[in-house]
Amino acid sequence: MWNDLLKVRDWYLKGRVTIIGNGKKIDFWSDSWCDNIPLKERFPNLFPVCREQNCTVNFMASRSRRLSFRRWLDEANQDSLRKLKDLMNVFAVTDEDDKPKWIWNKSGGLSPYTHICL
C-alpha cells in the first residue's frame, strides 16, 4: 500500500498549497505556501547558501523573518533576497492550524493562482 501512495505523491503535491495558520507544519523552503512553487525553487540561488534550510514558517516569523547566509550575497543575490522579503512581508501567522488547499480547477488542471499567501 505504501508503494502505491508513493506513486501518486508527486501528483498529490503538485496540486496542493498550504494556507498559513500558525505555520508550525509548513516547511519554509520546501512547501508551497506562498505562490504555487516552493521558495527553494523560486529562489534557487539563495537556498543553498541559507543557514536556515530546515525551518518552518512559524520559526521564521518568530525570528522577524530574518535569514542568515553562509557567505556574502552579491548584487544579484541581494536583489533576490529583497524579492523574497517582499513575499514574506505579505504573510502573518495566526493561532489557527495550517490547512492544505488544492488548486485544481474543474477540468482537472491547475488553477491560475499566483499568490496563495493568506
PDB file as gemmi writes it, atoms N, CA and C in Angstrom:
CRYST1    1.000    1.000    1.000  90.00  90.00  90.00 P 1                      
ATOM      1  N   MET A   1       0.825  -1.174   0.000  1.00  0.00           N  
ATOM      2  CA  MET A   1       0.000   0.000   0.000  1.00  0.00           C  
ATOM      3  C   MET A   1       0.889   1.265   0.000  1.00  0.00           C  
ATOM      4  N   TRP A   2       1.960   1.260   0.789  1.00  0.00           N  
ATOM      5  CA  TRP A   2       2.844   2.416   0.859  1.00  0.00           C  
ATOM      6  C   TRP A   2       3.439   2.741  -0.511  1.00  0.00           C  
ATOM      7  N   ASN A   3       3.843   1.717  -1.251  1.00  0.00           N  
ATOM      8  CA  ASN A   3       4.407   1.940  -2.587  1.00  0.00           C  
ATOM      9  C   ASN A   3       3.393   2.592  -3.518  1.00  0.00           C  
ATOM     10  N   ASP A   4       2.129   2.196  -3.398  1.00  0.00           N  
ATOM     11  CA  ASP A   4       1.086   2.812  -4.216  1.00  0.00           C  
ATOM     12  C   ASP A   4       0.906   4.292  -3.865  1.00  0.00           C  
ATOM     13  N   LEU A   5       0.984   4.614  -2.578  1.00  0.00           N  
ATOM     14  CA  LEU A   5       0.882   6.016  -2.166  1.00  0.00           C  
ATOM     15  C   LEU A   5       2.054   6.837  -2.692  1.00  0.00           C  
ATOM     16  N   LEU A   6       3.237   6.253  -2.676  1.00  0.00           N  
ATOM     17  CA  LEU A   6       4.412   6.960  -3.187  1.00  0.00           C  
ATOM     18  C   LEU A   6       4.293   7.248  -4.682  1.00  0.00           C  
ATOM     19  N   LYS A   7       3.596   6.376  -5.407  1.00  0.00           N  
ATOM     20  CA  LYS A   7       3.422   6.577  -6.846  1.00  0.00           C  
ATOM     21  C   LYS A   7       2.597   7.823  -7.166  1.00  0.00           C  
ATOM     22  N   VAL A   8       1.647   8.169  -6.299  1.00  0.00           N  
ATOM     23  CA  VAL A   8       0.786   9.324  -6.552  1.00  0.00           C  
ATOM     24  C   VAL A   8       1.223  10.558  -5.763  1.00  0.00           C  
ATOM     25  N   ARG A   9       2.295  10.440  -5.012  1.00  0.00           N  
ATOM     26  CA  ARG A   9       2.758  11.539  -4.166  1.00  0.00           C  
ATOM     27  C   ARG A   9       3.011  12.818  -4.962  1.00  0.00           C  
ATOM     28  N   ASP A  10       3.752  12.731  -6.049  1.00  0.00           N  
ATOM     29  CA  ASP A  10       4.069  13.928  -6.836  1.00  0.00           C  
ATOM     30  C   ASP A  10       2.814  14.581  -7.398  1.00  0.00           C  
ATOM     31  N   TRP A  11       1.885  13.784  -7.868  1.00  0.00           N  
ATOM     32  CA  TRP A  11       0.629  14.308  -8.395  1.00  0.00           C  
ATOM     33  C   TRP A  11      -0.147  15.014  -7.286  1.00  0.00           C  
ATOM     34  N   TYR A  12      -0.203  14.402  -6.118  1.00  0.00           N  
ATOM     35  CA  TYR A  12      -0.897  14.973  -4.965  1.00  0.00           C  
ATOM     36  C   TYR A  12      -0.270  16.309  -4.568  1.00  0.00           C  
ATOM     37  N   LEU A  13       1.046  16.347  -4.463  1.00  0.00           N  
ATOM     38  CA  LEU A  13       1.726  17.562  -4.029  1.00  0.00           C  
ATOM     39  C   LEU A  13       1.691  18.666  -5.076  1.00  0.00           C  
ATOM     40  N   LYS A  14       1.613  18.292  -6.348  1.00  0.00           N  
ATOM     41  CA  LYS A  14       1.601  19.285  -7.419  1.00  0.00           C  
ATOM     42  C   LYS A  14       0.395  20.211  -7.311  1.00  0.00           C  
ATOM     43  N   GLY A  15      -0.724  19.686  -6.914  1.00  0.00           N  
ATOM     44  CA  GLY A  15      -1.935  20.493  -6.836  1.00  0.00           C  
ATOM     45  C   GLY A  15      -2.259  21.000  -5.455  1.00  0.00           C  
ATOM     46  N   ARG A  16      -1.310  20.919  -4.512  1.00  0.00           N  
ATOM     47  CA  ARG A  16      -1.591  21.303  -3.133  1.00  0.00           C  
ATOM     48  C   ARG A  16      -0.724  22.479  -2.705  1.00  0.00           C  
ATOM     49  N   VAL A  17      -1.359  23.427  -2.066  1.00  0.00           N  
ATOM     50  CA  VAL A  17      -0.653  24.509  -1.395  1.00  0.00           C  
ATOM     51  C   VAL A  17      -1.119  24.481   0.054  1.00  0.00           C  
ATOM     52  N   THR A  18      -0.430  25.200   0.898  1.00  0.00           N  
ATOM     53  CA  THR A  18      -0.805  25.227   2.294  1.00  0.00           C  
ATOM     54  C   THR A  18      -1.166  26.647   2.690  1.00  0.00           C  
ATOM     55  N   ILE A  19      -2.328  26.778   3.305  1.00  0.00           N  
ATOM     56  CA  ILE A  19      -2.779  28.070   3.799  1.00  0.00           C  
ATOM     57  C   ILE A  19      -2.198  28.244   5.192  1.00  0.00           C  
ATOM     58  N   ILE A  20      -1.553  29.347   5.417  1.00  0.00           N  
ATOM     59  CA  ILE A  20      -0.876  29.579   6.686  1.00  0.00           C  
ATOM     60  C   ILE A  20      -1.871  29.809   7.805  1.00  0.00           C  
ATOM     61  N   GLY A  21      -1.644  29.076   8.877  1.00  0.00           N  
ATOM     62  CA  GLY A  21      -2.304  29.334  10.150  1.00  0.00           C  
ATOM     63  C   GLY A  21      -1.204  29.751  11.103  1.00  0.00           C  
ATOM     64  N   ASN A  22      -0.801  28.808  11.959  1.00  0.00           N  
ATOM     65  CA  ASN A  22       0.289  29.106  12.895  1.00  0.00           C  
ATOM     66  C   ASN A  22       1.672  28.866  12.272  1.00  0.00           C  
ATOM     67  N   GLY A  23       1.715  28.211  11.118  1.00  0.00           N  
ATOM     68  CA  GLY A  23       2.980  27.996  10.410  1.00  0.00           C  
ATOM     69  C   GLY A  23       3.850  26.897  10.972  1.00  0.00           C  
ATOM     70  N   LYS A  24       3.351  26.143  11.945  1.00  0.00           N  
ATOM     71  CA  LYS A  24       4.172  25.125  12.607  1.00  0.00           C  
ATOM     72  C   LYS A  24       4.393  23.873  11.760  1.00  0.00           C  
ATOM     73  N   LYS A  25       3.536  23.629  10.785  1.00  0.00           N  
ATOM     74  CA  LYS A  25       3.651  22.421   9.960  1.00  0.00           C  
ATOM     75  C   LYS A  25       4.105  22.723   8.541  1.00  0.00           C  
ATOM     76  N   ILE A  26       4.453  23.962   8.271  1.00  0.00           N  
ATOM     77  CA  ILE A  26       4.821  24.363   6.913  1.00  0.00           C  
ATOM     78  C   ILE A  26       6.327  24.553   6.832  1.00  0.00           C  
ATOM     79  N   ASP A  27       6.969  23.771   5.973  1.00  0.00           N  
ATOM     80  CA  ASP A  27       8.400  23.939   5.738  1.00  0.00           C  
ATOM     81  C   ASP A  27       8.592  25.221   4.931  1.00  0.00           C  
ATOM     82  N   PHE A  28       9.375  26.129   5.468  1.00  0.00           N  
ATOM     83  CA  PHE A  28       9.558  27.444   4.857  1.00  0.00           C  
ATOM     84  C   PHE A  28      10.036  27.357   3.417  1.00  0.00           C  
ATOM     85  N   TRP A  29      11.030  26.527   3.146  1.00  0.00           N  
ATOM     86  CA  TRP A  29      11.625  26.445   1.816  1.00  0.00           C  
ATOM     87  C   TRP A  29      10.965  25.417   0.901  1.00  0.00           C  
ATOM     88  N   SER A  30      10.485  24.303   1.447  1.00  0.00           N  
ATOM     89  CA  SER A  30      10.069  23.170   0.599  1.00  0.00           C  
ATOM     90  C   SER A  30       8.580  23.086   0.315  1.00  0.00           C  
ATOM     91  N   ASP A  31       7.733  23.651   1.162  1.00  0.00           N  
ATOM     92  CA  ASP A  31       6.286  23.575   0.932  1.00  0.00           C  
ATOM     93  C   ASP A  31       5.816  24.745   0.078  1.00  0.00           C  
ATOM     94  N   SER A  32       4.746  24.508  -0.664  1.00  0.00           N  
ATOM     95  CA  SER A  32       4.138  25.574  -1.477  1.00  0.00           C  
ATOM     96  C   SER A  32       3.145  26.331  -0.611  1.00  0.00           C  
ATOM     97  N   TRP A  33       3.628  27.332   0.082  1.00  0.00           N  
ATOM     98  CA  TRP A  33       2.748  28.103   0.965  1.00  0.00           C  
ATOM     99  C   TRP A  33       2.598  29.547   0.491  1.00  0.00           C  
ATOM    100  N   CYS A  34       3.489  29.999  -0.311  1.00  0.00           N  
ATOM    101  CA  CYS A  34       3.438  31.361  -0.837  1.00  0.00           C  
ATOM    102  C   CYS A  34       3.769  31.272  -2.322  1.00  0.00           C  
ATOM    103  N   ASP A  35       2.778  31.389  -3.135  1.00  0.00           N  
ATOM    104  CA  ASP A  35       2.834  31.078  -4.556  1.00  0.00           C  
ATOM    105  C   ASP A  35       2.661  29.568  -4.707  1.00  0.00           C  
ATOM    106  N   ASN A  36       2.548  29.127  -5.908  1.00  0.00           N  
ATOM    107  CA  ASN A  36       2.329  27.702  -6.127  1.00  0.00           C  
ATOM    108  C   ASN A  36       3.631  26.962  -6.393  1.00  0.00           C  
ATOM    109  N   ILE A  37       4.731  27.532  -5.950  1.00  0.00           N  
ATOM    110  CA  ILE A  37       6.034  26.907  -6.122  1.00  0.00           C  
ATOM    111  C   ILE A  37       6.815  27.076  -4.818  1.00  0.00           C  
ATOM    112  N   PRO A  38       7.506  26.047  -4.364  1.00  0.00           N  
ATOM    113  CA  PRO A  38       8.302  26.188  -3.136  1.00  0.00           C  
ATOM    114  C   PRO A  38       9.352  27.287  -3.284  1.00  0.00           C  
ATOM    115  N   LEU A  39       9.649  27.949  -2.187  1.00  0.00           N  
ATOM    116  CA  LEU A  39      10.619  29.052  -2.219  1.00  0.00           C  
ATOM    117  C   LEU A  39      12.006  28.592  -2.649  1.00  0.00           C  
ATOM    118  N   LYS A  40      12.366  27.340  -2.330  1.00  0.00           N  
ATOM    119  CA  LYS A  40      13.703  26.886  -2.741  1.00  0.00           C  
ATOM    120  C   LYS A  40      13.803  26.738  -4.249  1.00  0.00           C  
ATOM    121  N   GLU A  41      12.672  26.581  -4.940  1.00  0.00           N  
ATOM    122  CA  GLU A  41      12.675  26.541  -6.397  1.00  0.00           C  
ATOM    123  C   GLU A  41      12.554  27.946  -6.979  1.00  0.00           C  
ATOM    124  N   ARG A  42      11.844  28.804  -6.295  1.00  0.00           N  
ATOM    125  CA  ARG A  42      11.686  30.178  -6.772  1.00  0.00           C  
ATOM    126  C   ARG A  42      12.971  30.992  -6.573  1.00  0.00           C  
ATOM    127  N   PHE A  43      13.733  30.654  -5.514  1.00  0.00           N  
ATOM    128  CA  PHE A  43      14.988  31.345  -5.211  1.00  0.00           C  
ATOM    129  C   PHE A  43      16.129  30.334  -5.099  1.00  0.00           C  
ATOM    130  N   PRO A  44      16.458  29.661  -6.219  1.00  0.00           N  
ATOM    131  CA  PRO A  44      17.472  28.599  -6.165  1.00  0.00           C  
ATOM    132  C   PRO A  44      18.879  29.103  -5.858  1.00  0.00           C  
ATOM    133  N   ASN A  45      19.108  30.372  -6.014  1.00  0.00           N  
ATOM    134  CA  ASN A  45      20.425  30.931  -5.691  1.00  0.00           C  
ATOM    135  C   ASN A  45      20.572  31.212  -4.194  1.00  0.00           C  
ATOM    136  N   LEU A  46      19.468  31.446  -3.481  1.00  0.00           N  
ATOM    137  CA  LEU A  46      19.529  31.740  -2.049  1.00  0.00           C  
ATOM    138  C   LEU A  46      19.495  30.492  -1.177  1.00  0.00           C  
ATOM    139  N   PHE A  47      18.702  29.518  -1.582  1.00  0.00           N  
ATOM    140  CA  PHE A  47      18.524  28.333  -0.741  1.00  0.00           C  
ATOM    141  C   PHE A  47      19.839  27.633  -0.382  1.00  0.00           C  
ATOM    142  N   PRO A  48      20.741  27.365  -1.320  1.00  0.00           N  
ATOM    143  CA  PRO A  48      21.962  26.627  -0.965  1.00  0.00           C  
ATOM    144  C   PRO A  48      22.876  27.347   0.029  1.00  0.00           C  
ATOM    145  N   VAL A  49      22.811  28.673   0.082  1.00  0.00           N  
ATOM    146  CA  VAL A  49      23.702  29.412   0.983  1.00  0.00           C  
ATOM    147  C   VAL A  49      23.007  29.887   2.263  1.00  0.00           C  
ATOM    148  N   CYS A  50      21.729  29.578   2.391  1.00  0.00           N  
ATOM    149  CA  CYS A  50      20.981  29.979   3.575  1.00  0.00           C  
ATOM    150  C   CYS A  50      21.270  29.022   4.729  1.00  0.00           C  
ATOM    151  N   ARG A  51      21.456  29.556   5.908  1.00  0.00           N  
ATOM    152  CA  ARG A  51      21.713  28.723   7.086  1.00  0.00           C  
ATOM    153  C   ARG A  51      20.429  28.085   7.609  1.00  0.00           C  
ATOM    154  N   GLU A  52      19.295  28.685   7.347  1.00  0.00           N  
ATOM    155  CA  GLU A  52      18.015  28.159   7.837  1.00  0.00           C  
ATOM    156  C   GLU A  52      17.317  27.350   6.737  1.00  0.00           C  
ATOM    157  N   GLN A  53      17.896  26.232   6.355  1.00  0.00           N  
ATOM    158  CA  GLN A  53      17.312  25.419   5.286  1.00  0.00           C  
ATOM    159  C   GLN A  53      16.210  24.499   5.792  1.00  0.00           C  
ATOM    160  N   ASN A  54      16.225  24.151   7.040  1.00  0.00           N  
ATOM    161  CA  ASN A  54      15.224  23.246   7.617  1.00  0.00           C  
ATOM    162  C   ASN A  54      14.462  23.966   8.720  1.00  0.00           C  
ATOM    163  N   CYS A  55      13.583  24.856   8.308  1.00  0.00           N  
ATOM    164  CA  CYS A  55      12.827  25.605   9.305  1.00  0.00           C  
ATOM    165  C   CYS A  55      11.377  25.740   8.846  1.00  0.00           C  
ATOM    166  N   THR A  56      10.537  26.061   9.785  1.00  0.00           N  
ATOM    167  CA  THR A  56       9.123  26.245   9.492  1.00  0.00           C  
ATOM    168  C   THR A  56       8.819  27.727   9.286  1.00  0.00           C  
ATOM    169  N   VAL A  57       7.643  27.984   8.752  1.00  0.00           N  
ATOM    170  CA  VAL A  57       7.185  29.362   8.609  1.00  0.00           C  
ATOM    171  C   VAL A  57       7.049  29.989   9.997  1.00  0.00           C  
ATOM    172  N   ASN A  58       6.582  29.218  10.971  1.00  0.00           N  
ATOM    173  CA  ASN A  58       6.452  29.710  12.331  1.00  0.00           C  
ATOM    174  C   ASN A  58       7.798  30.151  12.892  1.00  0.00           C  
ATOM    175  N   PHE A  59       8.840  29.348  12.654  1.00  0.00           N  
ATOM    176  CA  PHE A  59      10.181  29.692  13.121  1.00  0.00           C  
ATOM    177  C   PHE A  59      10.647  31.004  12.501  1.00  0.00           C  
ATOM    178  N   MET A  60      10.422  31.161  11.196  1.00  0.00           N  
ATOM    179  CA  MET A  60      10.837  32.395  10.525  1.00  0.00           C  
ATOM    180  C   MET A  60      10.061  33.596  11.067  1.00  0.00           C  
ATOM    181  N   ALA A  61       8.788  33.415  11.356  1.00  0.00           N  
ATOM    182  CA  ALA A  61       8.002  34.513  11.919  1.00  0.00           C  
ATOM    183  C   ALA A  61       8.520  34.889  13.304  1.00  0.00           C  
ATOM    184  N   SER A  62       8.919  33.895  14.078  1.00  0.00           N  
ATOM    185  CA  SER A  62       9.440  34.175  15.419  1.00  0.00           C  
ATOM    186  C   SER A  62      10.786  34.899  15.373  1.00  0.00           C  
ATOM    187  N   ARG A  63      11.487  34.791  14.267  1.00  0.00           N  
ATOM    188  CA  ARG A  63      12.778  35.485  14.086  1.00  0.00           C  
ATOM    189  C   ARG A  63      12.606  36.791  13.310  1.00  0.00           C  
ATOM    190  N   SER A  64      11.401  37.275  13.243  1.00  0.00           N  
ATOM    191  CA  SER A  64      11.104  38.507  12.494  1.00  0.00           C  
ATOM    192  C   SER A  64      11.511  38.382  11.035  1.00  0.00           C  
ATOM    193  N   ARG A  65      11.395  37.179  10.499  1.00  0.00           N  
ATOM    194  CA  ARG A  65      11.657  36.891   9.082  1.00  0.00           C  
ATOM    195  C   ARG A  65      13.094  37.175   8.660  1.00  0.00           C  
ATOM    196  N   ARG A  66      14.019  37.047   9.578  1.00  0.00           N  
ATOM    197  CA  ARG A  66      15.435  37.279   9.266  1.00  0.00           C  
ATOM    198  C   ARG A  66      16.102  35.983   8.846  1.00  0.00           C  
ATOM    199  N   LEU A  67      16.773  36.025   7.732  1.00  0.00           N  
ATOM    200  CA  LEU A  67      17.560  34.906   7.235  1.00  0.00           C  
ATOM    201  C   LEU A  67      19.035  35.218   7.413  1.00  0.00           C  
ATOM    202  N   SER A  68      19.837  34.179   7.599  1.00  0.00           N  
ATOM    203  CA  SER A  68      21.289  34.361   7.631  1.00  0.00           C  
ATOM    204  C   SER A  68      21.898  33.467   6.554  1.00  0.00           C  
ATOM    205  N   PHE A  69      23.062  33.871   6.076  1.00  0.00           N  
ATOM    206  CA  PHE A  69      23.679  33.182   4.951  1.00  0.00           C  
ATOM    207  C   PHE A  69      25.116  32.798   5.265  1.00  0.00           C  
ATOM    208  N   ARG A  70      25.577  31.763   4.583  1.00  0.00           N  
ATOM    209  CA  ARG A  70      26.927  31.237   4.791  1.00  0.00           C  
ATOM    210  C   ARG A  70      28.009  32.126   4.187  1.00  0.00           C  
ATOM    211  N   ARG A  71      27.623  33.009   3.294  1.00  0.00           N  
ATOM    212  CA  ARG A  71      28.581  33.886   2.643  1.00  0.00           C  
ATOM    213  C   ARG A  71      27.892  35.197   2.281  1.00  0.00           C  
ATOM    214  N   TRP A  72      28.704  36.172   1.910  1.00  0.00           N  
ATOM    215  CA  TRP A  72      28.192  37.467   1.483  1.00  0.00           C  
ATOM    216  C   TRP A  72      27.407  37.301   0.186  1.00  0.00           C  
ATOM    217  N   LEU A  73      26.293  37.997   0.062  1.00  0.00           N  
ATOM    218  CA  LEU A  73      25.468  37.916  -1.130  1.00  0.00           C  
ATOM    219  C   LEU A  73      25.867  39.012  -2.115  1.00  0.00           C  
ATOM    220  N   ASP A  74      26.118  38.599  -3.358  1.00  0.00           N  
ATOM    221  CA  ASP A  74      26.441  39.580  -4.391  1.00  0.00           C  
ATOM    222  C   ASP A  74      25.186  40.371  -4.765  1.00  0.00           C  
ATOM    223  N   GLU A  75      25.303  41.280  -5.705  1.00  0.00           N  
ATOM    224  CA  GLU A  75      24.203  42.167  -6.061  1.00  0.00           C  
ATOM    225  C   GLU A  75      22.966  41.405  -6.550  1.00  0.00           C  
ATOM    226  N   ALA A  76      23.176  40.389  -7.380  1.00  0.00           N  
ATOM    227  CA  ALA A  76      22.041  39.598  -7.889  1.00  0.00           C  
ATOM    228  C   ALA A  76      21.333  38.868  -6.749  1.00  0.00           C  
ATOM    229  N   ASN A  77      22.105  38.305  -5.835  1.00  0.00           N  
ATOM    230  CA  ASN A  77      21.507  37.608  -4.697  1.00  0.00           C  
ATOM    231  C   ASN A  77      20.833  38.582  -3.732  1.00  0.00           C  
ATOM    232  N   GLN A  78      21.389  39.782  -3.582  1.00  0.00           N  
ATOM    233  CA  GLN A  78      20.738  40.803  -2.756  1.00  0.00           C  
ATOM    234  C   GLN A  78      19.380  41.170  -3.349  1.00  0.00           C  
ATOM    235  N   ASP A  79      19.308  41.246  -4.674  1.00  0.00           N  
ATOM    236  CA  ASP A  79      18.042  41.531  -5.339  1.00  0.00           C  
ATOM    237  C   ASP A  79      17.043  40.402  -5.098  1.00  0.00           C  
ATOM    238  N   SER A  80      17.516  39.153  -5.183  1.00  0.00           N  
ATOM    239  CA  SER A  80      16.643  38.010  -4.899  1.00  0.00           C  
ATOM    240  C   SER A  80      16.160  38.041  -3.453  1.00  0.00           C  
ATOM    241  N   LEU A  81      17.044  38.405  -2.545  1.00  0.00           N  
ATOM    242  CA  LEU A  81      16.666  38.491  -1.134  1.00  0.00           C  
ATOM    243  C   LEU A  81      15.599  39.564  -0.920  1.00  0.00           C  
ATOM    244  N   ARG A  82      15.724  40.695  -1.596  1.00  0.00           N  
ATOM    245  CA  ARG A  82      14.689  41.735  -1.493  1.00  0.00           C  
ATOM    246  C   ARG A  82      13.337  41.216  -1.980  1.00  0.00           C  
ATOM    247  N   LYS A  83      13.345  40.464  -3.069  1.00  0.00           N  
ATOM    248  CA  LYS A  83      12.091  39.890  -3.582  1.00  0.00           C  
ATOM    249  C   LYS A  83      11.520  38.875  -2.603  1.00  0.00           C  
ATOM    250  N   LEU A  84      12.375  38.065  -1.998  1.00  0.00           N  
ATOM    251  CA  LEU A  84      11.922  37.098  -1.005  1.00  0.00           C  
ATOM    252  C   LEU A  84      11.335  37.812   0.210  1.00  0.00           C  
ATOM    253  N   LYS A  85      11.974  38.861   0.659  1.00  0.00           N  
ATOM    254  CA  LYS A  85      11.459  39.621   1.798  1.00  0.00           C  
ATOM    255  C   LYS A  85      10.113  40.254   1.478  1.00  0.00           C  
ATOM    256  N   ASP A  86       9.948  40.731   0.250  1.00  0.00           N  
ATOM    257  CA  ASP A  86       8.648  41.280  -0.152  1.00  0.00           C  
ATOM    258  C   ASP A  86       7.559  40.222  -0.046  1.00  0.00           C  
ATOM    259  N   LEU A  87       7.867  38.991  -0.464  1.00  0.00           N  
ATOM    260  CA  LEU A  87       6.902  37.897  -0.335  1.00  0.00           C  
ATOM    261  C   LEU A  87       6.626  37.579   1.127  1.00  0.00           C  
ATOM    262  N   MET A  88       7.661  37.540   1.943  1.00  0.00           N  
ATOM    263  CA  MET A  88       7.493  37.200   3.357  1.00  0.00           C  
ATOM    264  C   MET A  88       6.678  38.253   4.098  1.00  0.00           C  
ATOM    265  N   ASN A  89       6.752  39.503   3.675  1.00  0.00           N  
ATOM    266  CA  ASN A  89       6.011  40.558   4.360  1.00  0.00           C  
ATOM    267  C   ASN A  89       4.505  40.469   4.143  1.00  0.00           C  
ATOM    268  N   VAL A  90       4.075  39.653   3.210  1.00  0.00           N  
ATOM    269  CA  VAL A  90       2.657  39.501   2.910  1.00  0.00           C  
ATOM    270  C   VAL A  90       1.955  38.606   3.933  1.00  0.00           C  
ATOM    271  N   PHE A  91       2.662  37.678   4.539  1.00  0.00           N  
ATOM    272  CA  PHE A  91       2.006  36.705   5.400  1.00  0.00           C  
ATOM    273  C   PHE A  91       2.072  37.075   6.878  1.00  0.00           C  
ATOM    274  N   ALA A  92       1.132  36.529   7.622  1.00  0.00           N  
ATOM    275  CA  ALA A  92       1.117  36.660   9.077  1.00  0.00           C  
ATOM    276  C   ALA A  92       0.638  35.339   9.650  1.00  0.00           C  
ATOM    277  N   VAL A  93       1.236  34.902  10.725  1.00  0.00           N  
ATOM    278  CA  VAL A  93       0.791  33.679  11.378  1.00  0.00           C  
ATOM    279  C   VAL A  93      -0.355  34.012  12.332  1.00  0.00           C  
ATOM    280  N   THR A  94      -1.198  33.012  12.568  1.00  0.00           N  
ATOM    281  CA  THR A  94      -2.349  33.152  13.467  1.00  0.00           C  
ATOM    282  C   THR A  94      -2.299  32.025  14.488  1.00  0.00           C  
ATOM    283  N   ASP A  95      -3.338  31.901  15.258  1.00  0.00           N  
ATOM    284  CA  ASP A  95      -3.432  30.807  16.227  1.00  0.00           C  
ATOM    285  C   ASP A  95      -4.056  29.547  15.625  1.00  0.00           C  
ATOM    286  N   GLU A  96      -4.578  29.638  14.416  1.00  0.00           N  
ATOM    287  CA  GLU A  96      -5.232  28.503  13.760  1.00  0.00           C  
ATOM    288  C   GLU A  96      -4.197  27.524  13.215  1.00  0.00           C  
ATOM    289  N   ASP A  97      -4.642  26.289  12.975  1.00  0.00           N  
ATOM    290  CA  ASP A  97      -3.779  25.285  12.350  1.00  0.00           C  
ATOM    291  C   ASP A  97      -3.596  25.621  10.873  1.00  0.00           C  
ATOM    292  N   ASP A  98      -2.472  25.175  10.318  1.00  0.00           N  
ATOM    293  CA  ASP A  98      -2.240  25.286   8.882  1.00  0.00           C  
ATOM    294  C   ASP A  98      -3.215  24.361   8.162  1.00  0.00           C  
ATOM    295  N   LYS A  99      -3.618  24.732   6.937  1.00  0.00           N  
ATOM    296  CA  LYS A  99      -4.603  23.950   6.197  1.00  0.00           C  
ATOM    297  C   LYS A  99      -4.129  23.707   4.775  1.00  0.00           C  
ATOM    298  N   PRO A 100      -4.280  22.462   4.291  1.00  0.00           N  
ATOM    299  CA  PRO A 100      -3.956  22.224   2.875  1.00  0.00           C  
ATOM    300  C   PRO A 100      -5.085  22.740   1.990  1.00  0.00           C  
ATOM    301  N   LYS A 101      -4.728  23.150   0.788  1.00  0.00           N  
ATOM    302  CA  LYS A 101      -5.722  23.580  -0.195  1.00  0.00           C  
ATOM    303  C   LYS A 101      -5.274  23.066  -1.546  1.00  0.00           C  
ATOM    304  N   TRP A 102      -6.209  22.506  -2.280  1.00  0.00           N  
ATOM    305  CA  TRP A 102      -5.887  22.000  -3.605  1.00  0.00           C  
ATOM    306  C   TRP A 102      -6.311  23.028  -4.623  1.00  0.00           C  
ATOM    307  N   ILE A 103      -5.462  23.260  -5.611  1.00  0.00           N  
ATOM    308  CA  ILE A 103      -5.698  24.334  -6.571  1.00  0.00           C  
ATOM    309  C   ILE A 103      -6.096  23.802  -7.946  1.00  0.00           C  
ATOM    310  N   TRP A 104      -6.665  22.610  -7.965  1.00  0.00           N  
ATOM    311  CA  TRP A 104      -7.131  22.046  -9.228  1.00  0.00           C  
ATOM    312  C   TRP A 104      -8.413  22.750  -9.645  1.00  0.00           C  
ATOM    313  N   ASN A 105      -8.566  22.986 -10.940  1.00  0.00           N  
ATOM    314  CA  ASN A 105      -9.817  23.567 -11.412  1.00  0.00           C  
ATOM    315  C   ASN A 105     -10.768  22.440 -11.820  1.00  0.00           C  
ATOM    316  N   LYS A 106     -11.969  22.799 -12.263  1.00  0.00           N  
ATOM    317  CA  LYS A 106     -12.980  21.789 -12.563  1.00  0.00           C  
ATOM    318  C   LYS A 106     -12.608  20.872 -13.720  1.00  0.00           C  
ATOM    319  N   SER A 107     -11.749  21.330 -14.607  1.00  0.00           N  
ATOM    320  CA  SER A 107     -11.369  20.498 -15.743  1.00  0.00           C  
ATOM    321  C   SER A 107     -10.186  19.579 -15.415  1.00  0.00           C  
ATOM    322  N   GLY A 108      -9.708  19.629 -14.180  1.00  0.00           N  
ATOM    323  CA  GLY A 108      -8.620  18.740 -13.781  1.00  0.00           C  
ATOM    324  C   GLY A 108      -7.244  19.335 -13.884  1.00  0.00           C  
ATOM    325  N   GLY A 109      -7.152  20.590 -14.322  1.00  0.00           N  
ATOM    326  CA  GLY A 109      -5.849  21.248 -14.411  1.00  0.00           C  
ATOM    327  C   GLY A 109      -5.606  22.136 -13.210  1.00  0.00           C  
ATOM    328  N   LEU A 110      -4.422  22.694 -13.163  1.00  0.00           N  
ATOM    329  CA  LEU A 110      -4.099  23.602 -12.066  1.00  0.00           C  
ATOM    330  C   LEU A 110      -4.760  24.950 -12.295  1.00  0.00           C  
ATOM    331  N   SER A 111      -5.299  25.522 -11.227  1.00  0.00           N  
ATOM    332  CA  SER A 111      -5.874  26.863 -11.307  1.00  0.00           C  
ATOM    333  C   SER A 111      -4.758  27.880 -11.440  1.00  0.00           C  
ATOM    334  N   PRO A 112      -5.042  29.016 -12.026  1.00  0.00           N  
ATOM    335  CA  PRO A 112      -4.007  30.020 -12.254  1.00  0.00           C  
ATOM    336  C   PRO A 112      -3.718  30.891 -11.039  1.00  0.00           C  
ATOM    337  N   TYR A 113      -3.672  30.319  -9.837  1.00  0.00           N  
ATOM    338  CA  TYR A 113      -3.301  31.089  -8.655  1.00  0.00           C  
ATOM    339  C   TYR A 113      -1.856  31.513  -8.756  1.00  0.00           C  
ATOM    340  N   THR A 114      -1.574  32.708  -8.338  1.00  0.00           N  
ATOM    341  CA  THR A 114      -0.179  33.118  -8.274  1.00  0.00           C  
ATOM    342  C   THR A 114       0.241  33.357  -6.835  1.00  0.00           C  
ATOM    343  N   HIS A 115      -0.575  34.019  -6.042  1.00  0.00           N  
ATOM    344  CA  HIS A 115      -0.234  34.246  -4.647  1.00  0.00           C  
ATOM    345  C   HIS A 115      -1.259  33.578  -3.747  1.00  0.00           C  
ATOM    346  N   ILE A 116      -0.809  32.652  -2.933  1.00  0.00           N  
ATOM    347  CA  ILE A 116      -1.672  31.933  -2.022  1.00  0.00           C  
ATOM    348  C   ILE A 116      -1.393  32.375  -0.589  1.00  0.00           C  
ATOM    349  N   CYS A 117      -0.520  33.338  -0.401  1.00  0.00           N  
ATOM    350  CA  CYS A 117      -0.217  33.819   0.956  1.00  0.00           C  
ATOM    351  C   CYS A 117      -1.486  34.412   1.555  1.00  0.00           C  
ATOM    352  N   LEU A 118      -1.953  33.822   2.607  1.00  0.00           N  
ATOM    353  CA  LEU A 118      -3.137  34.340   3.300  1.00  0.00           C  
ATOM    354  C   LEU A 118      -2.865  34.498   4.763  1.00  0.00           C  
TER     355      LEU A 118                                                      
END                                                                             
